[in-house]
Amino acid sequence: MRLQQPERARAVVGVTSNRLLVDGVHRDWLRRKYVQALHRHGGVACVVLPTFDAEDAGEAFATTIMRRLDGVVLTGDESNVDPAVLSAPASLVDPDRDVEAEILDRPRDRLAAVAIQSAIALGMPILGICRGLQELNVYFGGTLRPSLAEWSLESGAMHAEKPDRPRDRQYDAAHSVRISSDGALFPIARTIEAQVNSLHNQGIESLAPALRREAWAPDGLVEAASVIGAPTLQIGVQWHPEWHVSTDLLGRQLFRAFGEACVVYRGTKNH
């Protein structure tokens, strides 16, 4: 069911984009499924946040944009996180290697760093999805396994994309997750076990001290984490709740809870 909000109460959420390089032309892009899920099930309006080149990452306009928002969504992507760039977004690197399709997206890393830093400083709701969870972990000092297949063949198979299936079916449930009964996710999920999809090569190795484990896979991999002591909902999940959200109860509950947190945050700003 679509969540309706009066226009004056509708929260506005920033959604992170990715950098696409085609024929030497740089483009920012994201999949519409994020926007559709946020609008239809979170009840929020969305704006697309642009990626940053190194020379723009420290500009004040980024903070200006964030102050006008009521929440931020860190979307997924095929590219791997570059911890060095995410930790120091204004640092200069070889611009010719900033973007490599499905491998590297440093402009996105810079955007994630700025968005997370601003959202934490402002006490703003955060929803990280797949890469977004990994960004949260790296931002707070955690580490990632560069390849789950190298960690464990069984884990690699469990979490990897299923290229032999049609794209839509690749986002079917792949494994179960156990949900902590005393965390931030349990009141949303209202269950201690759920089935989730899984399409990622990297995964959390060491969880950042500032994050709390909210859910984990049968192999022990962290599947969801929240910011400890957060004044609002600040959480990331390793799966993609946006893909089959119309038929996935947990996905609908997650987007609804995030949307409600954004409305509350909007109210505190107005007062």
LINKAHU-V706937 format. One record per backbone hydrogen bond with DSSP energy under -0.5 kcal/mol. NH is the residue of the N-H (numbers start at 1). CO is the residue of the C=O. E is the energy in kcal/mol with one decimal. If there is no record, write none. Layout:
nh->{NH	NH}
co->{CO	CO}
e->{E	E}
//
This chain:
nh->{3	4	9	10	10	13	14	15	16	17	18	20	22	22	25	27	29	34	35	36	37	38	39	40	41	42	42	44	45	47	49	52	56	57	57	59	62	63	64	65	66	67	68	68	69	70	71	72	73	74	75	80	83	86	87	88	91	95	97	98	100	103	104	105	106	109	110	111	112	113	114	115	116	117	118	119	120	121	122	123	123	124	125	126	127	128	129	130	130	131	132	133	134	135	136	137	138	139	140	141	142	143	145	146	148	151	152	156	156	157	158	159	160	163	165	169	170	170	171	172	174	175	177	178	179	180	183	187	188	189	190	194	196	200	203	205	206	211	212	214	215	216	217	218	220	223	224	225	226	227	228	230	234	235	236	237	238	241	243	245	247	248	249	252	253	254	255	256	257	258	259	260	261	262	263	264	265	266	267	268	269	270	271}
co->{40	2	6	6	7	45	71	47	73	49	29	27	20	25	22	20	18	31	31	32	33	34	35	36	37	37	38	38	11	13	15	107	53	53	54	56	59	59	60	61	62	63	64	65	66	12	12	125	14	127	73	103	81	82	83	84	88	93	94	95	104	100	100	80	98	105	106	107	108	109	110	111	112	113	114	115	116	117	118	119	120	119	70	233	72	235	74	237	239	129	129	130	130	131	132	133	134	135	136	138	137	206	203	144	201	147	148	148	152	153	154	155	156	161	162	166	166	167	168	169	196	196	194	216	192	214	180	183	185	185	186	177	175	159	145	143	143	208	226	224	224	178	221	176	217	215	215	236	212	234	210	227	232	126	225	128	223	239	240	242	244	244	247	248	249	250	251	252	253	254	255	256	257	258	259	260	261	262	263	264	265	266	267}
e->{-2.3	-0.6	-1.6	-1.1	-0.5	-3.2	-2.5	-2.6	-2.4	-1.4	-2.7	-3.5	-0.6	-2.2	-2.2	-2.7	-2.1	-1.2	-0.6	-2.8	-2.2	-2.3	-2.5	-2.9	-2.2	-0.9	-0.7	-1.8	-2.9	-2.4	-2.8	-1.6	-1.6	-1.1	-0.6	-1.7	-1.1	-0.5	-1.9	-2.3	-2.0	-2.1	-0.6	-1.3	-1.6	-3.4	-0.6	-1.9	-2.8	-2.3	-0.8	-2.1	-0.8	-2.3	-2.0	-1.1	-1.9	-0.6	-2.0	-1.3	-2.5	-2.7	-2.5	-0.7	-2.7	-1.7	-2.4	-1.9	-2.8	-2.2	-2.2	-2.8	-2.8	-2.3	-2.3	-2.5	-2.7	-2.1	-2.2	-0.8	-0.7	-2.7	-0.6	-2.0	-2.1	-2.6	-3.0	-2.9	-0.5	-0.5	-2.6	-0.8	-1.6	-2.6	-2.0	-2.2	-2.5	-2.8	-1.8	-1.6	-3.4	-1.8	-3.7	-0.6	-2.6	-1.3	-2.5	-0.6	-2.9	-2.2	-2.1	-2.4	-1.5	-0.9	-1.9	-0.6	-1.2	-0.7	-1.0	-1.5	-3.4	-1.8	-2.5	-2.8	-2.6	-2.7	-0.9	-0.6	-1.0	-2.9	-3.5	-1.9	-2.8	-2.5	-1.1	-2.5	-0.8	-2.0	-2.9	-3.0	-1.5	-1.8	-2.6	-0.6	-2.2	-3.0	-1.5	-2.2	-2.0	-2.4	-2.9	-1.6	-0.7	-2.4	-2.7	-2.8	-3.3	-0.7	-0.9	-0.7	-1.6	-1.1	-0.7	-2.1	-2.6	-2.3	-2.4	-2.4	-2.4	-2.2	-2.6	-2.6	-2.1	-2.1	-2.0	-2.2	-2.4	-2.4	-2.0	-1.9	-1.9	-1.9	-0.9}
//
